[in-house]
Amino acid sequence: ARQAEQSSMRYSIPNYSVGDNVWLKSTLFMDAYSRSQESSKLRAKRFGPFRIVELVGKNSMKLELPDHLRIHPVWHFIHTTPHFDQP
């Protein structure tokens, strides 16, 4: 119980809603694009932004992903970053 409390202190659940845009961390999946990059320093840190289609449970969301990615559309909030529109 104590470990669970301390672990959850590191993460604050963002207030996402359907229609918001989020970035996905690029470290979660490797594809032809990321393997073709010569240096990991120059590789993109995030992919997206992707639109939230549905909130699944308390901590995960279903994203609208392009068909060519071929990855599962449901992601935990830890693997995402909110996207803020620039004026």
N, CA, C and O atoms as a CHARMM CRD file, in Angstrom:
* protein
*
  348
    1    1 ALA  N      0.82900  -1.18900   0.00000 PROA 1      0.00000
    2    1 ALA  CA     0.00000   0.00000   0.00000 PROA 1      0.00000
    3    1 ALA  C      0.88200   1.26500   0.00000 PROA 1      0.00000
    4    1 ALA  O      0.60100   2.23100  -0.70900 PROA 1      0.00000
    5    2 ARG  N      1.93400   1.23400   0.79700 PROA 2      0.00000
    6    2 ARG  CA     2.81800   2.39500   0.87900 PROA 2      0.00000
    7    2 ARG  C      3.54400   2.62400  -0.44400 PROA 2      0.00000
    8    2 ARG  O      3.70600   3.76400  -0.88000 PROA 2      0.00000
    9    3 GLN  N      3.97900   1.54000  -1.07900 PROA 3      0.00000
   10    3 GLN  CA     4.66200   1.67100  -2.35600 PROA 3      0.00000
   11    3 GLN  C      3.73700   2.23500  -3.42500 PROA 3      0.00000
   12    3 GLN  O      4.15500   3.04600  -4.25100 PROA 3      0.00000
   13    4 ALA  N      2.49400   1.80800  -3.40800 PROA 4      0.00000
   14    4 ALA  CA     1.52300   2.30900  -4.38300 PROA 4      0.00000
   15    4 ALA  C      1.27700   3.80400  -4.18600 PROA 4      0.00000
   16    4 ALA  O      1.15300   4.54600  -5.16100 PROA 4      0.00000
   17    5 GLU  N      1.20700   4.24400  -2.94500 PROA 5      0.00000
   18    5 GLU  CA     1.00400   5.67400  -2.66400 PROA 5      0.00000
   19    5 GLU  C      2.19000   6.50000  -3.14500 PROA 5      0.00000
   20    5 GLU  O      2.00600   7.54700  -3.76400 PROA 5      0.00000
   21    6 GLN  N      3.39700   6.03800  -2.86600 PROA 6      0.00000
   22    6 GLN  CA     4.57700   6.78800  -3.28000 PROA 6      0.00000
   23    6 GLN  C      4.73900   6.78900  -4.79400 PROA 6      0.00000
   24    6 GLN  O      5.18400   7.78200  -5.36900 PROA 6      0.00000
   25    7 SER  N      4.38600   5.69700  -5.43600 PROA 7      0.00000
   26    7 SER  CA     4.48200   5.62600  -6.89200 PROA 7      0.00000
   27    7 SER  C      3.48800   6.57400  -7.54500 PROA 7      0.00000
   28    7 SER  O      3.81900   7.23400  -8.52900 PROA 7      0.00000
   29    8 SER  N      2.29000   6.64800  -7.01700 PROA 8      0.00000
   30    8 SER  CA     1.27500   7.50900  -7.62100 PROA 8      0.00000
   31    8 SER  C      1.54300   8.98900  -7.35700 PROA 8      0.00000
   32    8 SER  O      0.95200   9.84400  -8.01600 PROA 8      0.00000
   33    9 MET  N      2.42100   9.30800  -6.40800 PROA 9      0.00000
   34    9 MET  CA     2.74000  10.70700  -6.14600 PROA 9      0.00000
   35    9 MET  C      3.53700  11.31800  -7.30000 PROA 9      0.00000
   36    9 MET  O      3.50400  12.53300  -7.49600 PROA 9      0.00000
   37   10 ARG  N      4.25700  10.48500  -8.06900 PROA 10     0.00000
   38   10 ARG  CA     5.07800  10.97900  -9.16500 PROA 10     0.00000
   39   10 ARG  C      4.24600  11.44500 -10.34900 PROA 10     0.00000
   40   10 ARG  O      4.68900  12.29200 -11.12500 PROA 10     0.00000
   41   11 TYR  N      3.05800  10.90400 -10.49100 PROA 11     0.00000
   42   11 TYR  CA     2.25000  11.18100 -11.66800 PROA 11     0.00000
   43   11 TYR  C      0.96600  11.90000 -11.28000 PROA 11     0.00000
   44   11 TYR  O      0.27400  11.50400 -10.34300 PROA 11     0.00000
   45   12 SER  N      0.66300  12.95200 -12.00900 PROA 12     0.00000
   46   12 SER  CA    -0.63900  13.57800 -11.83300 PROA 12     0.00000
   47   12 SER  C     -1.43200  13.31500 -13.10700 PROA 12     0.00000
   48   12 SER  O     -0.94200  13.55800 -14.21000 PROA 12     0.00000
   49   13 ILE  N     -2.63300  12.82900 -12.95500 PROA 13     0.00000
   50   13 ILE  CA    -3.46200  12.47900 -14.10400 PROA 13     0.00000
   51   13 ILE  C     -3.96900  13.76000 -14.74600 PROA 13     0.00000
   52   13 ILE  O     -4.68500  14.52700 -14.10100 PROA 13     0.00000
   53   14 PRO  N     -3.61000  14.01100 -16.01400 PROA 14     0.00000
   54   14 PRO  CA    -4.10000  15.21700 -16.67400 PROA 14     0.00000
   55   14 PRO  C     -5.59200  15.11700 -16.94700 PROA 14     0.00000
   56   14 PRO  O     -6.13900  14.02200 -17.07000 PROA 14     0.00000
   57   15 ASN  N     -6.22900  16.24500 -17.03700 PROA 15     0.00000
   58   15 ASN  CA    -7.66700  16.27500 -17.30000 PROA 15     0.00000
   59   15 ASN  C     -7.90700  16.25200 -18.79600 PROA 15     0.00000
   60   15 ASN  O     -8.18600  17.28500 -19.40400 PROA 15     0.00000
   61   16 TYR  N     -7.79700  15.07100 -19.38800 PROA 16     0.00000
   62   16 TYR  CA    -8.06400  14.92200 -20.81000 PROA 16     0.00000
   63   16 TYR  C     -9.55900  14.76700 -21.03300 PROA 16     0.00000
   64   16 TYR  O    -10.28000  14.27000 -20.16800 PROA 16     0.00000
   65   17 SER  N    -10.01200  15.19500 -22.19300 PROA 17     0.00000
   66   17 SER  CA   -11.39800  14.97100 -22.59000 PROA 17     0.00000
   67   17 SER  C    -11.40700  14.57300 -24.05800 PROA 17     0.00000
   68   17 SER  O    -10.42500  14.77500 -24.77200 PROA 17     0.00000
   69   18 VAL  N    -12.52000  14.00800 -24.50100 PROA 18     0.00000
   70   18 VAL  CA   -12.65200  13.57500 -25.88900 PROA 18     0.00000
   71   18 VAL  C    -12.50900  14.78800 -26.80200 PROA 18     0.00000
   72   18 VAL  O    -13.12900  15.82600 -26.57000 PROA 18     0.00000
   73   19 GLY  N    -11.69400  14.65000 -27.83400 PROA 19     0.00000
   74   19 GLY  CA   -11.44000  15.73900 -28.76400 PROA 19     0.00000
   75   19 GLY  C    -10.13300  16.46900 -28.51500 PROA 19     0.00000
   76   19 GLY  O     -9.67800  17.21400 -29.38300 PROA 19     0.00000
   77   20 ASP  N     -9.51100  16.27500 -27.34700 PROA 20     0.00000
   78   20 ASP  CA    -8.20500  16.88600 -27.07500 PROA 20     0.00000
   79   20 ASP  C     -7.13100  16.21200 -27.92000 PROA 20     0.00000
   80   20 ASP  O     -7.30500  15.07700 -28.36300 PROA 20     0.00000
   81   21 ASN  N     -6.03900  16.90300 -28.14100 PROA 21     0.00000
   82   21 ASN  CA    -4.89800  16.35100 -28.87100 PROA 21     0.00000
   83   21 ASN  C     -3.76600  16.05800 -27.90800 PROA 21     0.00000
   84   21 ASN  O     -3.52000  16.81900 -26.97200 PROA 21     0.00000
   85   22 VAL  N     -3.07100  14.93700 -28.14600 PROA 22     0.00000
   86   22 VAL  CA    -1.94500  14.54100 -27.30800 PROA 22     0.00000
   87   22 VAL  C     -0.78900  14.08500 -28.19000 PROA 22     0.00000
   88   22 VAL  O     -0.98300  13.70500 -29.34500 PROA 22     0.00000
   89   23 TRP  N      0.40900  14.12800 -27.63000 PROA 23     0.00000
   90   23 TRP  CA     1.60600  13.60200 -28.26700 PROA 23     0.00000
   91   23 TRP  C      1.87300  12.22100 -27.68800 PROA 23     0.00000
   92   23 TRP  O      1.60800  11.98900 -26.50800 PROA 23     0.00000
   93   24 LEU  N      2.39600  11.29500 -28.49800 PROA 24     0.00000
   94   24 LEU  CA     2.82500   9.97700 -28.03100 PROA 24     0.00000
   95   24 LEU  C      4.34400   9.95500 -27.93900 PROA 24     0.00000
   96   24 LEU  O      5.02600  10.50200 -28.80600 PROA 24     0.00000
   97   25 LYS  N      4.87600   9.33300 -26.90500 PROA 25     0.00000
   98   25 LYS  CA     6.32200   9.21500 -26.76300 PROA 25     0.00000
   99   25 LYS  C      6.86800   8.29300 -27.84900 PROA 25     0.00000
  100   25 LYS  O      6.31000   7.22500 -28.09900 PROA 25     0.00000
  101   26 SER  N      7.93900   8.69700 -28.48100 PROA 26     0.00000
  102   26 SER  CA     8.49800   7.90800 -29.58200 PROA 26     0.00000
  103   26 SER  C      9.29600   6.70600 -29.09900 PROA 26     0.00000
  104   26 SER  O      9.61600   5.82500 -29.89600 PROA 26     0.00000
  105   27 THR  N      9.62000   6.65000 -27.82500 PROA 27     0.00000
  106   27 THR  CA    10.40200   5.52700 -27.30800 PROA 27     0.00000
  107   27 THR  C      9.56800   4.25300 -27.20000 PROA 27     0.00000
  108   27 THR  O     10.12200   3.17800 -26.96600 PROA 27     0.00000
  109   28 LEU  N      8.27000   4.34800 -27.36300 PROA 28     0.00000
  110   28 LEU  CA     7.39400   3.19400 -27.18000 PROA 28     0.00000
  111   28 LEU  C      7.36800   2.26300 -28.37200 PROA 28     0.00000
  112   28 LEU  O      7.09000   1.07200 -28.22500 PROA 28     0.00000
  113   29 PHE  N      7.65000   2.78400 -29.53400 PROA 29     0.00000
  114   29 PHE  CA     7.60200   1.92900 -30.71300 PROA 29     0.00000
  115   29 PHE  C      8.67700   2.36100 -31.69300 PROA 29     0.00000
  116   29 PHE  O      9.02200   3.53900 -31.79000 PROA 29     0.00000
  117   30 MET  N      9.19300   1.38500 -32.41200 PROA 30     0.00000
  118   30 MET  CA    10.20800   1.65000 -33.42300 PROA 30     0.00000
  119   30 MET  C      9.60600   1.33400 -34.78200 PROA 30     0.00000
  120   30 MET  O      8.97000   0.29400 -34.95300 PROA 30     0.00000
  121   31 ASP  N      9.79700   2.20500 -35.73000 PROA 31     0.00000
  122   31 ASP  CA     9.32200   1.96200 -37.08400 PROA 31     0.00000
  123   31 ASP  C     10.43500   2.32300 -38.06100 PROA 31     0.00000
  124   31 ASP  O     11.54400   2.65900 -37.64500 PROA 31     0.00000
  125   32 ALA  N     10.14900   2.25800 -39.32600 PROA 32     0.00000
  126   32 ALA  CA    11.17100   2.52900 -40.33700 PROA 32     0.00000
  127   32 ALA  C     11.70500   3.95100 -40.22800 PROA 32     0.00000
  128   32 ALA  O     12.88200   4.19000 -40.49600 PROA 32     0.00000
  129   33 TYR  N     10.85200   4.90100 -39.83800 PROA 33     0.00000
  130   33 TYR  CA    11.30000   6.29300 -39.71600 PROA 33     0.00000
  131   33 TYR  C     12.35800   6.43400 -38.63000 PROA 33     0.00000
  132   33 TYR  O     13.41500   7.01900 -38.87000 PROA 33     0.00000
  133   34 SER  N     12.09100   5.91100 -37.44800 PROA 34     0.00000
  134   34 SER  CA    13.01600   6.11000 -36.34100 PROA 34     0.00000
  135   34 SER  C     14.29700   5.30400 -36.53100 PROA 34     0.00000
  136   34 SER  O     15.35100   5.72300 -36.05300 PROA 34     0.00000
  137   35 ARG  N     14.23900   4.15000 -37.21900 PROA 35     0.00000
  138   35 ARG  CA    15.44800   3.38600 -37.47800 PROA 35     0.00000
  139   35 ARG  C     16.31800   4.03800 -38.54400 PROA 35     0.00000
  140   35 ARG  O     17.52600   3.80900 -38.58900 PROA 35     0.00000
  141   36 SER  N     15.69700   4.85800 -39.41000 PROA 36     0.00000
  142   36 SER  CA    16.47400   5.48400 -40.47700 PROA 36     0.00000
  143   36 SER  C     17.25400   6.70500 -39.98700 PROA 36     0.00000
  144   36 SER  O     18.13900   7.19200 -40.69000 PROA 36     0.00000
  145   37 GLN  N     16.94300   7.19600 -38.80800 PROA 37     0.00000
  146   37 GLN  CA    17.65000   8.34000 -38.25800 PROA 37     0.00000
  147   37 GLN  C     19.04000   7.90200 -37.79500 PROA 37     0.00000
  148   37 GLN  O     19.18300   6.87000 -37.13800 PROA 37     0.00000
  149   38 GLU  N     20.05100   8.67900 -38.13600 PROA 38     0.00000
  150   38 GLU  CA    21.41100   8.28200 -37.79600 PROA 38     0.00000
  151   38 GLU  C     21.74100   8.49500 -36.32500 PROA 38     0.00000
  152   38 GLU  O     22.49200   7.71100 -35.74400 PROA 38     0.00000
  153   39 SER  N     21.20500   9.52100 -35.72400 PROA 39     0.00000
  154   39 SER  CA    21.54900   9.84400 -34.35300 PROA 39     0.00000
  155   39 SER  C     20.30000   9.86700 -33.48900 PROA 39     0.00000
  156   39 SER  O     19.26400  10.39500 -33.89300 PROA 39     0.00000
  157   40 SER  N     20.40400   9.29300 -32.30300 PROA 40     0.00000
  158   40 SER  CA    19.25300   9.31900 -31.40600 PROA 40     0.00000
  159   40 SER  C     19.01100  10.72800 -30.86900 PROA 40     0.00000
  160   40 SER  O     17.90300  11.05000 -30.44100 PROA 40     0.00000
  161   41 LYS  N     20.04700  11.56700 -30.89100 PROA 41     0.00000
  162   41 LYS  CA    19.86400  12.94400 -30.43300 PROA 41     0.00000
  163   41 LYS  C     18.96700  13.73100 -31.38100 PROA 41     0.00000
  164   41 LYS  O     18.24400  14.63200 -30.95500 PROA 41     0.00000
  165   42 LEU  N     19.01500  13.39400 -32.64900 PROA 42     0.00000
  166   42 LEU  CA    18.22600  14.11900 -33.63800 PROA 42     0.00000
  167   42 LEU  C     16.85800  13.49300 -33.87200 PROA 42     0.00000
  168   42 LEU  O     16.03600  14.06800 -34.58600 PROA 42     0.00000
  169   43 ARG  N     16.60200  12.35600 -33.30100 PROA 43     0.00000
  170   43 ARG  CA    15.33200  11.65800 -33.48100 PROA 43     0.00000
  171   43 ARG  C     14.21100  12.42600 -32.77600 PROA 43     0.00000
  172   43 ARG  O     14.43800  13.06400 -31.74800 PROA 43     0.00000
  173   44 ALA  N     13.03000  12.35900 -33.32300 PROA 44     0.00000
  174   44 ALA  CA    11.86800  13.01800 -32.71800 PROA 44     0.00000
  175   44 ALA  C     11.56800  12.38800 -31.35800 PROA 44     0.00000
  176   44 ALA  O     11.61700  11.16700 -31.21100 PROA 44     0.00000
  177   45 LYS  N     11.26100  13.21400 -30.37600 PROA 45     0.00000
  178   45 LYS  CA    10.95300  12.72200 -29.03300 PROA 45     0.00000
  179   45 LYS  C      9.49300  12.29800 -28.91200 PROA 45     0.00000
  180   45 LYS  O      9.16300  11.41000 -28.12600 PROA 45     0.00000
  181   46 ARG  N      8.62800  12.92800 -29.68300 PROA 46     0.00000
  182   46 ARG  CA     7.19400  12.65000 -29.63900 PROA 46     0.00000
  183   46 ARG  C      6.64700  12.57000 -31.05700 PROA 46     0.00000
  184   46 ARG  O      7.18400  13.17800 -31.98300 PROA 46     0.00000
  185   47 PHE  N      5.56400  11.80500 -31.20700 PROA 47     0.00000
  186   47 PHE  CA     4.84200  11.73700 -32.47500 PROA 47     0.00000
  187   47 PHE  C      3.44400  12.28500 -32.26600 PROA 47     0.00000
  188   47 PHE  O      2.86500  12.13700 -31.19000 PROA 47     0.00000
  189   48 GLY  N      2.91000  12.91200 -33.28500 PROA 48     0.00000
  190   48 GLY  CA     1.54700  13.39900 -33.18600 PROA 48     0.00000
  191   48 GLY  C      1.43400  14.80400 -33.68200 PROA 48     0.00000
  192   48 GLY  O      2.26600  15.23300 -34.48100 PROA 48     0.00000
  193   49 PRO  N      0.46200  15.53000 -33.25800 PROA 49     0.00000
  194   49 PRO  CA    -0.51800  15.21300 -32.22900 PROA 49     0.00000
  195   49 PRO  C     -1.62600  14.31100 -32.76500 PROA 49     0.00000
  196   49 PRO  O     -1.96400  14.34300 -33.94800 PROA 49     0.00000
  197   50 PHE  N     -2.18200  13.50400 -31.85600 PROA 50     0.00000
  198   50 PHE  CA    -3.28200  12.60600 -32.17400 PROA 50     0.00000
  199   50 PHE  C     -4.49800  12.99700 -31.33900 PROA 50     0.00000
  200   50 PHE  O     -4.36700  13.43800 -30.19700 PROA 50     0.00000
  201   51 ARG  N     -5.67700  12.82900 -31.92400 PROA 51     0.00000
  202   51 ARG  CA    -6.92400  13.21600 -31.26600 PROA 51     0.00000
  203   51 ARG  C     -7.44500  12.07400 -30.39800 PROA 51     0.00000
  204   51 ARG  O     -7.38600  10.90900 -30.79200 PROA 51     0.00000
  205   52 ILE  N     -7.95800  12.41700 -29.21000 PROA 52     0.00000
  206   52 ILE  CA    -8.55800  11.43600 -28.31000 PROA 52     0.00000
  207   52 ILE  C     -9.97100  11.15200 -28.79300 PROA 52     0.00000
  208   52 ILE  O    -10.79000  12.06200 -28.91800 PROA 52     0.00000
  209   53 VAL  N    -10.24900   9.87800 -29.06500 PROA 53     0.00000
  210   53 VAL  CA   -11.56900   9.46700 -29.54500 PROA 53     0.00000
  211   53 VAL  C    -12.46100   9.04500 -28.38800 PROA 53     0.00000
  212   53 VAL  O    -13.66400   9.30800 -28.38800 PROA 53     0.00000
  213   54 GLU  N    -11.85500   8.38200 -27.39400 PROA 54     0.00000
  214   54 GLU  CA   -12.64100   7.84000 -26.29200 PROA 54     0.00000
  215   54 GLU  C    -11.75900   7.71500 -25.06400 PROA 54     0.00000
  216   54 GLU  O    -10.58200   7.37200 -25.18200 PROA 54     0.00000
  217   55 LEU  N    -12.30900   7.98800 -23.88500 PROA 55     0.00000
  218   55 LEU  CA   -11.60500   7.75800 -22.62600 PROA 55     0.00000
  219   55 LEU  C    -11.97600   6.36300 -22.14200 PROA 55     0.00000
  220   55 LEU  O    -13.14600   6.07300 -21.89500 PROA 55     0.00000
  221   56 VAL  N    -10.97600   5.50400 -22.00800 PROA 56     0.00000
  222   56 VAL  CA   -11.19300   4.11600 -21.62300 PROA 56     0.00000
  223   56 VAL  C    -10.73800   3.96600 -20.18700 PROA 56     0.00000
  224   56 VAL  O     -9.53700   3.98900 -19.91500 PROA 56     0.00000
  225   57 GLY  N    -11.64800   3.81600 -19.28900 PROA 57     0.00000
  226   57 GLY  CA   -11.29100   3.70100 -17.88600 PROA 57     0.00000
  227   57 GLY  C    -10.81600   5.03200 -17.32400 PROA 57     0.00000
  228   57 GLY  O    -11.09600   6.09600 -17.87600 PROA 57     0.00000
  229   58 LYS  N    -10.08500   4.94700 -16.20600 PROA 58     0.00000
  230   58 LYS  CA    -9.63400   6.15400 -15.51700 PROA 58     0.00000
  231   58 LYS  C     -8.28800   6.65300 -16.03100 PROA 58     0.00000
  232   58 LYS  O     -8.01000   7.85100 -15.96800 PROA 58     0.00000
  233   59 ASN  N     -7.44300   5.74500 -16.54200 PROA 59     0.00000
  234   59 ASN  CA    -6.07400   6.11200 -16.87000 PROA 59     0.00000
  235   59 ASN  C     -5.68000   5.93200 -18.32200 PROA 59     0.00000
  236   59 ASN  O     -4.52000   6.16400 -18.66100 PROA 59     0.00000
  237   60 SER  N     -6.58200   5.53400 -19.18600 PROA 60     0.00000
  238   60 SER  CA    -6.19500   5.27700 -20.57000 PROA 60     0.00000
  239   60 SER  C     -7.17200   5.93000 -21.53400 PROA 60     0.00000
  240   60 SER  O     -8.27600   6.33000 -21.16300 PROA 60     0.00000
  241   61 MET  N     -6.73000   6.02500 -22.79100 PROA 61     0.00000
  242   61 MET  CA    -7.52900   6.69300 -23.81300 PROA 61     0.00000
  243   61 MET  C     -7.32700   6.00900 -25.15000 PROA 61     0.00000
  244   61 MET  O     -6.27700   5.41900 -25.40700 PROA 61     0.00000
  245   62 LYS  N     -8.33300   6.09300 -25.99300 PROA 62     0.00000
  246   62 LYS  CA    -8.24200   5.56600 -27.35000 PROA 62     0.00000
  247   62 LYS  C     -7.95100   6.73500 -28.27300 PROA 62     0.00000
  248   62 LYS  O     -8.65000   7.74800 -28.23900 PROA 62     0.00000
  249   63 LEU  N     -6.91100   6.59500 -29.10500 PROA 63     0.00000
  250   63 LEU  CA    -6.47800   7.67600 -29.98100 PROA 63     0.00000
  251   63 LEU  C     -6.83300   7.38400 -31.42600 PROA 63     0.00000
  252   63 LEU  O     -6.93700   6.22600 -31.83100 PROA 63     0.00000
  253   64 GLU  N     -7.01500   8.42900 -32.18900 PROA 64     0.00000
  254   64 GLU  CA    -7.24500   8.30100 -33.62800 PROA 64     0.00000
  255   64 GLU  C     -5.87700   8.30300 -34.31300 PROA 64     0.00000
  256   64 GLU  O     -5.25500   9.35200 -34.47900 PROA 64     0.00000
  257   65 LEU  N     -5.42400   7.11600 -34.70400 PROA 65     0.00000
  258   65 LEU  CA    -4.09500   6.95100 -35.28900 PROA 65     0.00000
  259   65 LEU  C     -4.20500   6.66400 -36.78500 PROA 65     0.00000
  260   65 LEU  O     -5.19000   6.07200 -37.22600 PROA 65     0.00000
  261   66 PRO  N     -3.21500   7.07000 -37.56500 PROA 66     0.00000
  262   66 PRO  CA    -3.21400   6.71200 -38.98100 PROA 66     0.00000
  263   66 PRO  C     -3.04100   5.19900 -39.15900 PROA 66     0.00000
  264   66 PRO  O     -2.43700   4.53500 -38.31700 PROA 66     0.00000
  265   67 ASP  N     -3.56900   4.66900 -40.24700 PROA 67     0.00000
  266   67 ASP  CA    -3.51200   3.22100 -40.48500 PROA 67     0.00000
  267   67 ASP  C     -2.09900   2.70400 -40.67700 PROA 67     0.00000
  268   67 ASP  O     -1.82400   1.55000 -40.34900 PROA 67     0.00000
  269   68 HSD  N     -1.19300   3.52200 -41.20000 PROA 68     0.00000
  270   68 HSD  CA     0.14700   3.02900 -41.48700 PROA 68     0.00000
  271   68 HSD  C      0.98900   2.77700 -40.23900 PROA 68     0.00000
  272   68 HSD  O      2.03100   2.12900 -40.33700 PROA 68     0.00000
  273   69 LEU  N      0.57700   3.26300 -39.07400 PROA 69     0.00000
  274   69 LEU  CA     1.35400   3.02300 -37.85500 PROA 69     0.00000
  275   69 LEU  C      1.24900   1.58600 -37.36800 PROA 69     0.00000
  276   69 LEU  O      2.22400   1.04200 -36.84900 PROA 69     0.00000
  277   70 ARG  N      0.08800   0.95800 -37.52400 PROA 70     0.00000
  278   70 ARG  CA    -0.13300  -0.43500 -37.13400 PROA 70     0.00000
  279   70 ARG  C      0.20700  -0.69300 -35.66900 PROA 70     0.00000
  280   70 ARG  O      0.87100  -1.67700 -35.34400 PROA 70     0.00000
  281   71 ILE  N     -0.24500   0.18600 -34.79400 PROA 71     0.00000
  282   71 ILE  CA    -0.08000  -0.00800 -33.35400 PROA 71     0.00000
  283   71 ILE  C     -1.44800   0.07800 -32.71200 PROA 71     0.00000
  284   71 ILE  O     -2.39200   0.60100 -33.30600 PROA 71     0.00000
  285   72 HSD  N     -1.55200  -0.43100 -31.51000 PROA 72     0.00000
  286   72 HSD  CA    -2.83300  -0.44600 -30.80400 PROA 72     0.00000
  287   72 HSD  C     -3.24500   0.97800 -30.44100 PROA 72     0.00000
  288   72 HSD  O     -2.40300   1.76100 -30.00400 PROA 72     0.00000
  289   73 PRO  N     -4.52100   1.33300 -30.61100 PROA 73     0.00000
  290   73 PRO  CA    -4.93500   2.72100 -30.39400 PROA 73     0.00000
  291   73 PRO  C     -5.17500   3.11100 -28.93900 PROA 73     0.00000
  292   73 PRO  O     -5.37000   4.29500 -28.66200 PROA 73     0.00000
  293   74 VAL  N     -5.16800   2.16300 -27.99300 PROA 74     0.00000
  294   74 VAL  CA    -5.44000   2.48600 -26.59000 PROA 74     0.00000
  295   74 VAL  C     -4.11300   2.63100 -25.85400 PROA 74     0.00000
  296   74 VAL  O     -3.26700   1.73800 -25.89300 PROA 74     0.00000
  297   75 TRP  N     -3.94000   3.78900 -25.17200 PROA 75     0.00000
  298   75 TRP  CA    -2.68300   4.10600 -24.49600 PROA 75     0.00000
  299   75 TRP  C     -2.94400   4.59600 -23.08100 PROA 75     0.00000
  300   75 TRP  O     -3.96200   5.23700 -22.81800 PROA 75     0.00000
  301   76 HSD  N     -2.03000   4.29700 -22.17800 PROA 76     0.00000
  302   76 HSD  CA    -2.06300   4.80900 -20.81100 PROA 76     0.00000
  303   76 HSD  C     -1.62100   6.27000 -20.83300 PROA 76     0.00000
  304   76 HSD  O     -0.82500   6.66800 -21.68300 PROA 76     0.00000
  305   77 PHE  N     -2.13600   7.06100 -19.90500 PROA 77     0.00000
  306   77 PHE  CA    -1.84000   8.49900 -19.91800 PROA 77     0.00000
  307   77 PHE  C     -0.35800   8.80700 -19.68400 PROA 77     0.00000
  308   77 PHE  O      0.10300   9.88300 -20.06600 PROA 77     0.00000
  309   78 ILE  N      0.39300   7.90100 -19.07300 PROA 78     0.00000
  310   78 ILE  CA     1.81100   8.14100 -18.81000 PROA 78     0.00000
  311   78 ILE  C      2.59700   8.27000 -20.11300 PROA 78     0.00000
  312   78 ILE  O      3.60900   8.97100 -20.15900 PROA 78     0.00000
  313   79 HSD  N      2.14200   7.60500 -21.16400 PROA 79     0.00000
  314   79 HSD  CA     2.85000   7.60400 -22.44000 PROA 79     0.00000
  315   79 HSD  C      2.47200   8.78100 -23.32700 PROA 79     0.00000
  316   79 HSD  O      2.90200   8.84200 -24.47900 PROA 79     0.00000
  317   80 THR  N      1.68300   9.70900 -22.81900 PROA 80     0.00000
  318   80 THR  CA     1.23000  10.84600 -23.61500 PROA 80     0.00000
  319   80 THR  C      1.63700  12.15800 -22.96500 PROA 80     0.00000
  320   80 THR  O      1.94000  12.22100 -21.77400 PROA 80     0.00000
  321   81 THR  N      1.63600  13.20000 -23.78200 PROA 81     0.00000
  322   81 THR  CA     1.87200  14.56100 -23.32700 PROA 81     0.00000
  323   81 THR  C      0.79500  15.43700 -23.94600 PROA 81     0.00000
  324   81 THR  O      0.49300  15.27400 -25.12800 PROA 81     0.00000
  325   82 PRO  N      0.20600  16.35600 -23.19800 PROA 82     0.00000
  326   82 PRO  CA    -0.83000  17.20100 -23.79300 PROA 82     0.00000
  327   82 PRO  C     -0.27600  18.09400 -24.89800 PROA 82     0.00000
  328   82 PRO  O      0.85900  18.56500 -24.82000 PROA 82     0.00000
  329   83 HSD  N     -1.07100  18.31500 -25.90300 PROA 83     0.00000
  330   83 HSD  CA    -0.70300  19.20000 -27.01100 PROA 83     0.00000
  331   83 HSD  C     -1.42700  20.51300 -26.81100 PROA 83     0.00000
  332   83 HSD  O     -2.64900  20.54200 -26.65900 PROA 83     0.00000
  333   84 PHE  N     -0.67200  21.60300 -26.81000 PROA 84     0.00000
  334   84 PHE  CA    -1.24900  22.92700 -26.65500 PROA 84     0.00000
  335   84 PHE  C     -1.12800  23.66300 -27.95900 PROA 84     0.00000
  336   84 PHE  O     -0.03900  23.72700 -28.52900 PROA 84     0.00000
  337   85 ASP  N     -2.22700  24.22900 -28.45900 PROA 85     0.00000
  338   85 ASP  CA    -2.21100  24.98600 -29.70200 PROA 85     0.00000
  339   85 ASP  C     -1.44200  26.28600 -29.51100 PROA 85     0.00000
  340   85 ASP  O     -1.62800  26.99800 -28.52400 PROA 85     0.00000
  341   86 GLN  N     -0.58300  26.57600 -30.46800 PROA 86     0.00000
  342   86 GLN  CA     0.17400  27.83200 -30.44500 PROA 86     0.00000
  343   86 GLN  C     -0.67000  28.92800 -31.08300 PROA 86     0.00000
  344   86 GLN  O     -1.29600  28.69200 -32.11600 PROA 86     0.00000
  345   87 PRO  N     -0.70100  30.11900 -30.49500 PROA 87     0.00000
  346   87 PRO  CA    -1.47400  31.20900 -31.12600 PROA 87     0.00000
  347   87 PRO  C     -0.80400  31.73300 -32.38400 PROA 87     0.00000
  348   87 PRO  O     -1.32400  32.64400 -33.02700 PROA 87     0.00000
